[in-house]
Amino acid sequence: MMEERLKYQKNYNQYMNQKIKEADKIFESINKDLSKKYKGKMVAIDTDSGNYFLGDSALDAYNKAIKKYPRKQFVFKRIGFNVPYFAGAI
């Protein structure tokens, strides 16, 4: 049982890593243009379609995204930045 769970977890991690890489490519193609007008906004990216949804927060972007794709997983990025969130001291 434990071996099956570990196998599932490894496959899921590989799947999600691939989705994140695909989202990074989509983000790279849209970030420069969008950052002029939407810097600091959040974007929810659907890697299967290449569509993305902008919002003031991750929740706002997510709510817009699930209206079109209610059963999808999304990758979130912040327009104009390399990471969506930062925690810690500068």
Secondary structure, DSSP 4 states (H G I P E B T S, - for coil): -HHHHHHHHHHHHHHHHHHHHHHHHHHHHHHHHHHHHHTT-EEEE-TTT--EEEESSHHHHHHHHHHH-TT---EEEETTSSSS---S--
